[in-house]
Amino acid sequence: MTDTVIDQIRGFTAINGFALNSIGTRLYVADHGASEVVAINTDNHQRITATTVPYPRAIAIAPGNARSHVASDSVGWASINLGTNRIVTQTPTVAGQAASIAHARFNSRIYITYRDRGEVYIGDTSTALVSKILAGFQSPYQVAFHTMFELAYIPETDGNRVSIINTRTQAVTGTVQGFNKPRGIVVIPSGRFAYVANIGNGTVSQVRL
């Protein structure tokens, strides 16, 4: 390892988010400024195709790599068939700009956070309809899922906490306190710990799950 920049992929306008497929062969880039989701071949960094999605904010890849799910400022939630790179469904969500989108591990649902509204939109990917909208959060930001249990974790930046959601019942079951403006969160593969990024004091918290 050299820990040096070895290449740059150019040709974007204003990137908002991106996601890799599970085997790392495709990078999907949400070019908010160009209203496109661009597929990149990670072997040679060549552009494969671009799918028109008005003002995309964030992307989540479904398990199995068959579809991507995109949070858009304009259409809400768009699903793209990654075999054809065409939009197959567009579903209105709630008004506002999404902070993140994530696909649940153990059921067919996507979670979209709306920081300014304090809401989490849950969509059913089998029907492309709303499953539930959870309210009362204080600036929800990212979403991470437990690797073993039906649980989601959502940092609340203005609440200085991480809320725990049962992904089967779609209900908040508890909170973890003691953070300083938390935003990013990841769960390690064993499910024993999570790491939470605190923008308030420039630290990373380790949480035993």
SEMIVEX-560494 format. One line per 5 residues: for each residue x, y, z of N, C-alpha, C. Coordinates in Angstrom, 2 decimals, decimal comma. Example, Ala and Ser with C-alpha at 12.3 -4.5 7.8 and 13.67 -1.06 7.14 Angstrom:
REM residues 2
13,19/-5,69/7,80/12,30/-4,50/7,80/13,20/-3,30/7,80  12,85/-2,25/7,08/13,67/-1,06/7,14/12,90/0,03/7,87
***
This chain:
REM residues 209
0,84/-1,20/0,00/0,00/0,00/0,00/0,87/1,24/0,00  0,43/2,25/-0,76/1,17/3,50/-0,82/0,39/4,68/-0,25  -0,93/4,50/-0,07/-1,78/5,58/0,47/-1,63/6,87/-0,33  -1,64/6,73/-1,64/-1,55/7,89/-2,51/-2,67/7,86/-3,53  -3,08/9,04/-3,99/-4,08/9,14/-5,05/-3,46/8,64/-6,35
-4,10/7,68/-7,00/-3,54/7,11/-8,22/-4,37/7,44/-9,46  -5,58/7,96/-9,28/-6,39/8,29/-10,44/-7,51/9,21/-10,00  -8,09/9,92/-10,96/-9,28/10,73/-10,74/-10,26/10,47/-11,87  -11,52/10,30/-11,51/-12,57/10,09/-12,51/-13,25/11,44/-12,72  -13,20/11,93/-13,93/-13,70/13,26/-14,23/-15,02/13,20/-15,02
-15,56/14,37/-15,28/-16,73/14,48/-16,13/-18,04/14,65/-15,39  -17,98/14,92/-14,09/-19,20/15,12/-13,31/-19,45/16,62/-13,11  -20,66/16,93/-12,67/-21,03/18,34/-12,43/-21,01/18,67/-10,95  -21,84/18,00/-10,17/-21,88/18,21/-8,72/-22,30/16,89/-8,08  -21,32/16,16/-7,56/-21,58/14,83/-6,99/-22,16/14,97/-5,58
-23,25/14,24/-5,34/-23,86/14,26/-4,01/-23,64/12,97/-3,24  -23,62/11,84/-3,92/-23,43/10,56/-3,24/-23,06/9,49/-4,24  -22,57/8,36/-3,73/-22,27/7,24/-4,62/-22,35/5,94/-3,85  -22,34/4,83/-4,58/-22,43/3,51/-3,96/-21,78/2,49/-4,87  -21,16/1,47/-4,25/-20,58/0,35/-4,97/-21,53/-0,84/-4,93
-21,51/-1,66/-5,99/-22,22/-2,94/-5,87/-21,42/-3,86/-4,94  -22,00/-4,97/-4,55/-21,42/-5,80/-3,49/-20,10/-6,46/-3,89  -19,84/-6,57/-5,18/-18,59/-7,20/-5,62/-17,57/-6,18/-6,12  -17,93/-4,91/-6,03/-16,98/-3,86/-6,32/-16,67/-3,61/-7,77  -17,50/-4,11/-8,68/-17,22/-3,94/-10,11/-17,87/-2,70/-10,71
-18,86/-2,17/-10,04/-19,57/-0,99/-10,54/-19,68/0,06/-9,44  -19,38/1,29/-9,83/-19,55/2,45/-8,97/-20,69/3,29/-9,55  -21,68/3,60/-8,74/-22,82/4,39/-9,19/-22,75/5,76/-8,52  -22,73/6,81/-9,32/-22,50/8,16/-8,85/-23,75/9,01/-9,04  -24,19/9,66/-7,97/-25,33/10,57/-8,06/-24,80/11,96/-8,40
-24,90/12,32/-9,68/-24,47/13,64/-10,14/-25,66/14,57/-10,06  -25,78/15,24/-8,92/-26,93/16,10/-8,65/-27,03/17,22/-9,68  -25,90/17,82/-10,01/-25,92/18,94/-10,94/-26,34/18,57/-12,34  -26,02/17,35/-12,78/-26,38/16,90/-14,13/-27,68/16,12/-14,18  -28,30/15,88/-13,02/-29,52/15,07/-12,93/-29,33/13,70/-13,56
-28,21/13,05/-13,16/-27,89/11,73/-13,69/-27,37/10,82/-12,58  -27,64/9,52/-12,75/-26,93/8,49/-11,99/-26,01/7,79/-12,99  -24,72/7,91/-12,77/-23,71/7,43/-13,71/-23,12/6,12/-13,22  -23,07/5,12/-14,11/-22,45/3,83/-13,79/-21,02/3,83/-14,32  -20,07/3,49/-13,43/-18,66/3,49/-13,76/-18,11/2,08/-13,61
-17,33/1,62/-14,59/-16,61/0,35/-14,50/-15,37/0,57/-13,64  -15,29/-0,10/-12,49/-14,18/0,15/-11,57/-12,85/-0,44/-12,05  -12,88/-1,31/-13,07/-11,63/-1,85/-13,60/-10,85/-0,80/-14,40  -11,58/-0,01/-15,18/-10,90/0,96/-16,04/-11,39/2,40/-15,84  -12,35/2,58/-14,94/-12,90/3,90/-14,61/-13,60/4,56/-15,80
-14,07/3,74/-16,73/-14,82/4,26/-17,86/-16,31/4,34/-17,53  -16,94/5,37/-18,06/-18,38/5,53/-17,90/-19,10/4,49/-18,75  -20,00/3,73/-18,13/-20,77/2,71/-18,84/-22,05/3,31/-19,40  -22,77/4,00/-18,55/-24,03/4,60/-18,97/-24,44/5,63/-17,93  -25,43/6,43/-18,27/-26,00/7,39/-17,33/-27,52/7,31/-17,42
-28,16/7,27/-16,26/-29,62/7,21/-16,18/-30,12/8,56/-15,67  -31,06/9,13/-16,38/-31,60/10,44/-15,99/-32,47/10,29/-14,75  -32,07/10,94/-13,67/-32,84/11,04/-12,44/-32,75/12,49/-11,98  -33,86/13,21/-11,92/-33,78/14,62/-11,56/-33,21/14,84/-10,15  -32,10/15,53/-10,08/-31,47/15,95/-8,82/-31,29/14,81/-7,81
-30,51/13,79/-8,16/-30,30/12,68/-7,23/-29,43/13,10/-6,05  -29,77/12,62/-4,86/-29,03/12,96/-3,64/-28,17/11,82/-3,13  -28,73/10,61/-3,11/-28,03/9,48/-2,52/-28,49/8,20/-3,19  -27,65/7,15/-3,10/-27,92/5,88/-3,78/-27,71/4,73/-2,80  -28,57/3,72/-2,89/-28,39/2,46/-2,16/-28,54/1,32/-3,16
-27,68/0,32/-3,05/-27,75/-0,85/-3,92/-28,47/-1,97/-3,18  -29,46/-2,58/-3,82/-30,21/-3,66/-3,19/-29,35/-4,92/-3,11  -29,58/-5,77/-2,10/-28,88/-7,05/-2,04/-29,09/-7,84/-3,34  -28,02/-8,41/-3,87/-28,10/-9,12/-5,13/-27,74/-8,27/-6,33  -27,61/-6,95/-6,12/-27,16/-6,02/-7,16/-28,10/-5,91/-8,36
-29,37/-6,27/-8,18/-30,30/-6,18/-9,30/-30,84/-4,76/-9,49  -30,94/-4,00/-8,40/-31,50/-2,66/-8,50/-30,72/-1,68/-7,63  -30,79/-0,43/-8,02/-30,36/0,64/-7,13/-31,58/1,47/-6,76  -31,50/2,10/-5,62/-32,58/2,97/-5,14/-31,99/4,34/-4,89  -32,63/5,35/-5,46/-32,06/6,69/-5,47/-33,02/7,66/-4,79
-32,48/8,46/-3,86/-33,25/9,54/-3,25/-33,04/10,79/-4,10  -34,15/11,35/-4,57/-34,11/12,48/-5,50/-34,86/13,67/-4,92  -34,34/14,89/-5,17/-35,03/16,09/-4,74/-36,35/16,28/-5,47  -36,46/15,74/-6,67/-37,61/16,00/-7,53/-38,66/14,88/-7,48  -38,23/13,63/-7,71/-39,20/12,54/-7,82/-39,35/11,74/-6,52
-38,54/12,02/-5,54/-38,65/11,30/-4,26/-37,75/10,08/-4,22  -38,28/8,95/-4,67/-37,55/7,68/-4,63/-37,68/7,01/-5,99  -36,53/6,82/-6,64/-36,50/6,16/-7,94/-35,76/4,84/-7,83  -36,29/3,79/-8,47/-35,63/2,49/-8,52/-35,14/2,24/-9,94  -33,88/1,80/-10,06/-33,26/1,57/-11,36/-32,92/0,09/-11,50
-33,33/-0,50/-12,61/-32,92/-1,86/-12,96/-31,47/-1,80/-13,42  -30,57/-2,45/-12,69/-29,15/-2,35/-13,01/-28,73/-3,25/-14,17  -29,65/-4,07/-14,67/-29,37/-4,82/-15,88/-29,57/-3,96/-17,12  -30,59/-3,11/-17,08/-30,90/-2,25/-18,22/-30,54/-0,79/-17,98  -30,28/-0,45/-16,69/-30,00/0,94/-16,28/-31,16/1,87/-16,63
-32,37/1,34/-16,51/-33,57/2,14/-16,73/-34,37/2,24/-15,43  -35,04/3,38/-15,26/-35,92/3,55/-14,10/-37,13/2,65/-14,26  -37,44/1,90/-13,21/-38,60/1,01/-13,26/-39,75/1,54/-12,41  -39,44/2,30/-11,36/-40,51/2,90/-10,54/-40,04/4,26/-10,04  -41,00/5,16/-9,87/-40,78/6,46/-9,23/-41,88/6,66/-8,20
-41,50/6,91/-6,96/-42,46/6,99/-5,87/-42,30/8,30/-5,11  -43,35/9,14/-5,03/-43,25/10,34/-4,21/-43,02/9,97/-2,74  -42,21/10,74/-2,06/-41,95/10,46/-0,64/-42,49/11,59/0,21  -41,64/12,45/0,71/-42,07/13,64/1,44/-41,32/14,83/0,87  -41,81/16,02/1,12/-41,16/17,21/0,60/-39,84/17,45/1,34
-38,83/17,85/0,60/-37,57/18,16/1,24/-36,41/17,41/0,62  -35,21/17,73/1,10/-33,99/17,12/0,59/-33,58/15,95/1,48  -33,38/14,82/0,86/-32,95/13,63/1,61/-31,50/13,78/2,04  -31,19/13,25/3,23/-29,80/13,20/3,70/-29,14/11,90/3,29  -29,90/10,79/3,30/-29,31/9,49/2,96/-30,40/8,50/2,59
-29,99/7,41/1,98/-30,89/6,29/1,67/-30,13/5,00/1,91  -30,82/3,99/2,43/-30,18/2,70/2,71/-31,20/1,60/2,53  -30,71/0,41/2,14/-31,57/-0,76/1,95/-31,41/-1,68/3,14  -32,53/-2,10/3,73/-32,50/-3,00/4,88/-31,88/-4,34/4,51  -31,28/-5,01/5,49/-30,62/-6,29/5,25/-31,61/-7,44/5,14
-32,65/-7,44/5,98/-33,47/-8,64/6,14/-34,90/-8,50/5,63  -35,22/-7,38/4,99/-36,55/-7,26/4,38/-36,47/-6,30/3,19  -37,52/-6,26/2,43/-37,55/-5,49/1,18/-38,00/-4,06/1,44  -37,14/-3,31/2,11/-37,49/-1,93/2,42/-36,28/-1,02/2,28  -36,55/0,22/1,90/-35,52/1,25/1,89/-35,87/2,29/2,95
-34,83/2,89/3,50/-34,98/3,94/4,51/-34,36/5,23/3,96  -35,13/6,30/3,95/-34,64/7,61/3,51/-34,78/8,58/4,67  -33,68/9,26/5,02/-33,74/10,23/6,11/-33,92/11,64/5,55  -34,76/12,40/6,24/-34,99/13,80/5,89/-34,63/14,64/7,11  -33,42/15,18/7,06/-32,87/15,87/8,22/-33,71/17,08/8,62
-34,06/17,94/7,65/-34,77/19,17/7,97/-36,18/18,91/8,50  -36,80/17,83/8,05/-38,16/17,50/8,49/-38,18/16,65/9,74  -37,05/16,06/10,10/-37,02/15,17/11,26/-37,81/13,90/11,02  -37,76/13,39/9,78/-38,55/12,21/9,43/-37,70/11,15/8,75  -38,16/9,91/8,88/-37,55/8,78/8,17/-38,65/8,12/7,35
-38,46/8,11/6,03/-39,42/7,49/5,12/-38,99/6,05/4,90  -39,91/5,11/5,07/-39,64/3,69/4,83/-40,49/3,26/3,64  -39,83/2,77/2,59/-40,53/2,34/1,40/-40,45/0,84/1,21  -41,52/0,25/0,73/-41,58/-1,18/0,43/-41,11/-1,39/-1,00  -39,96/-2,03/-1,17/-39,41/-2,19/-2,53/-40,16/-3,22/-3,36
-40,96/-4,06/-2,75/-41,73/-5,05/-3,51/-42,96/-4,43/-4,16  -43,44/-3,32/-3,60/-44,63/-2,65/-4,14/-44,35/-1,24/-4,63  -43,15/-0,71/-4,29/-42,79/0,68/-4,60/-43,76/1,67/-3,97  -44,25/1,32/-2,77/-45,16/2,18/-2,03/-44,59/2,47/-0,65  -45,12/3,52/-0,03/-44,69/3,84/1,33/-45,09/2,71/2,27
-44,20/2,34/3,15/-44,50/1,35/4,19/-44,83/2,05/5,50  -44,04/3,09/5,82/-44,29/3,88/7,02/-43,44/5,13/6,99  -43,92/6,18/7,63/-43,13/7,39/7,83/-43,01/7,62/9,32  -41,78/7,63/9,81/-41,52/7,87/11,22/-41,14/9,32/11,42  -41,73/9,98/12,42/-41,47/11,39/12,68/-40,91/11,57/14,09
-40,54/12,80/14,40/-40,09/13,13/15,74/-38,60/13,01/15,96  -37,82/12,82/14,88/-36,36/12,76/15,01/-35,79/14,19/15,02  -34,60/14,31/15,57/-33,91/15,59/15,59/-32,71/15,53/14,63  -32,98/15,90/13,39/-31,98/15,88/12,32/-31,41/14,48/12,08  -32,24/13,53/11,66/-31,72/12,19/11,34/-30,80/12,27/10,13
-29,72/11,51/10,16/-28,75/11,64/9,08/-28,55/10,33/8,33  -27,65/9,48/8,78/-27,36/8,25/8,06/-28,14/7,08/8,67  -28,10/5,94/7,99/-28,74/4,71/8,47/-27,75/3,56/8,35  -27,65/2,76/9,41/-26,86/1,53/9,35/-27,70/0,40/9,92  -27,47/-0,82/9,43/-28,25/-1,97/9,86/-27,36/-2,97/10,58
-27,95/-3,60/11,60/-27,23/-4,68/12,29/-27,05/-5,84/11,32  -25,94/-6,53/11,45/-25,64/-7,62/10,52/-26,31/-8,94/10,91  -26,81/-9,03/12,16/-27,41/-10,28/12,64/-28,88/-10,15/13,01  -29,29/-8,95/13,43/-30,64/-8,75/13,93/-31,40/-7,72/13,10  -32,72/-7,73/13,23/-33,57/-6,81/12,47/-33,62/-5,45/13,14
-32,48/-4,75/13,08/-32,36/-3,46/13,74/-31,67/-2,46/12,81  -32,14/-1,22/12,88/-31,50/-0,11/12,18/-31,07/0,93/13,20  -29,99/1,63/12,89/-29,45/2,66/13,78/-29,36/3,97/13,01  -29,93/5,03/13,58/-29,98/6,32/12,90/-29,45/7,42/13,82  -28,29/8,02/13,51/-27,81/9,15/14,30/-28,73/10,36/14,13
-29,00/11,02/15,24/-29,77/12,26/15,23/-28,82/13,40/15,59  -28,43/14,18/14,59/-27,38/15,17/14,77/-27,73/16,19/15,85  -28,95/16,72/15,82/-29,33/17,73/16,81/-29,83/17,13/18,12  -30,02/15,81/18,15/-30,46/15,15/19,38/-29,32/14,53/20,17  -28,11/14,52/19,57/-26,94/13,93/20,23/-27,19/12,49/20,68
-27,86/11,75/19,81/-28,20/10,37/20,14/-28,30/9,55/18,87  -28,36/8,24/19,04/-28,62/7,31/17,95/-29,89/6,55/18,27  -30,87/6,63/17,39/-32,13/5,91/17,61/-32,04/4,51/17,02  -32,70/3,57/17,69/-32,72/2,17/17,28/-34,12/1,84/16,77  -34,20/1,29/15,56/-35,49/0,94/14,96/-35,55/-0,56/14,72
-36,63/-1,19/15,14/-36,90/-2,58/14,80/-37,41/-2,59/13,35  -36,65/-3,18/12,44/-37,01/-3,11/11,02/-38,18/-4,02/10,66  -38,55/-4,93/11,56/-39,72/-5,77/11,29/-41,00/-5,04/11,68  -41,00/-4,41/12,87/-42,18/-3,69/13,33/-42,19/-2,24/12,88  -41,05/-1,75/12,41/-40,90/-0,36/11,95/-41,22/0,63/13,05
-40,71/0,35/14,23/-40,93/1,22/15,39/-39,62/1,50/16,09  -39,50/2,70/16,66/-38,33/3,05/17,45/-38,41/2,29/18,78  -37,35/1,56/19,10/-37,35/0,74/20,31/-36,40/1,25/21,38  -35,57/2,24/21,07/-34,66/2,76/22,07/-33,70/3,76/21,47  -32,85/4,33/22,32/-31,83/5,28/21,87/-30,53/5,01/22,62
-29,44/5,44/21,99/-28,12/5,43/22,63/-27,70/6,89/22,77  -27,33/7,30/23,97/-26,98/8,69/24,25/-25,47/8,87/24,30  -25,04/10,14/24,41/-23,64/10,44/24,67/-22,82/10,83/23,47  -23,45/11,38/22,43/-22,71/11,78/21,23/-22,65/13,30/21,13  -21,88/13,79/20,17/-21,75/15,22/19,96/-21,96/15,51/18,48
-23,20/15,82/18,14/-23,60/16,06/16,75/-23,25/14,86/15,85  -23,81/13,68/16,10/-23,48/12,50/15,31/-24,10/12,57/13,91  -23,35/12,02/12,93/-23,86/11,96/11,56/-23,65/10,57/10,95  -22,39/10,21/10,70/-22,10/8,95/10,04/-22,11/7,79/11,02  -22,47/6,60/10,51/-22,48/5,41/11,35/-22,23/4,17/10,49
-21,43/3,24/11,02/-21,21/1,94/10,37/-21,25/0,87/11,46  -21,72/-0,33/11,08/-21,73/-1,49/11,97/-20,71/-2,49/11,43  -19,85/-3,02/12,29/-18,84/-3,97/11,83/-19,51/-5,29/11,46  -18,86/-6,10/10,61/-19,49/-7,33/10,10/-19,98/-8,29/11,18  -19,31/-8,39/12,32/-19,75/-9,29/13,38/-20,97/-8,78/14,12
-21,28/-7,50/13,96/-22,41/-6,91/14,66/-22,13/-6,54/16,11  -20,91/-6,70/16,56/-20,60/-6,43/17,97/-20,48/-4,94/18,28  -20,02/-4,16/17,30/-19,79/-2,74/17,53/-20,32/-1,91/16,37  -20,57/-0,64/16,69/-20,80/0,38/15,67/-19,84/1,52/15,92  -19,50/2,22/14,84/-18,68/3,43/14,95/-19,52/4,61/14,48
-19,49/5,69/15,28/-20,32/6,87/15,00/-19,41/8,09/14,89  -19,57/8,85/13,80/-18,78/10,06/13,58/-19,49/11,26/14,20  -18,78/11,98/15,07/-19,31/13,17/15,74/-18,71/14,42/15,12  -19,54/15,22/14,43/-19,01/16,43/13,82/-18,85/17,55/14,85  -19,51/17,40/16,01/-19,43/18,45/17,02/-18,07/18,60/17,66
-17,34/17,49/17,82/-16,02/17,58/18,44/-14,94/16,82/17,68  -15,26/16,41/16,45/-14,26/15,77/15,62/-13,78/14,44/16,15  -14,69/13,64/16,70/-14,32/12,33/17,23/-15,13/11,22/16,59  -14,70/9,99/16,81/-15,44/8,80/16,40/-15,72/7,98/17,66  -16,98/7,71/17,91/-17,38/6,91/19,09/-17,53/5,45/18,70
-17,06/4,56/19,58/-17,28/3,13/19,42/-18,41/2,72/20,35  -19,39/2,02/19,81/-20,58/1,64/20,57/-20,71/0,12/20,59  -20,83/-0,46/21,76/-21,08/-1,88/21,86/-22,56/-2,15/21,63  -22,89/-3,01/20,69/-24,30/-3,27/20,33/-24,82/-4,52/21,04
***
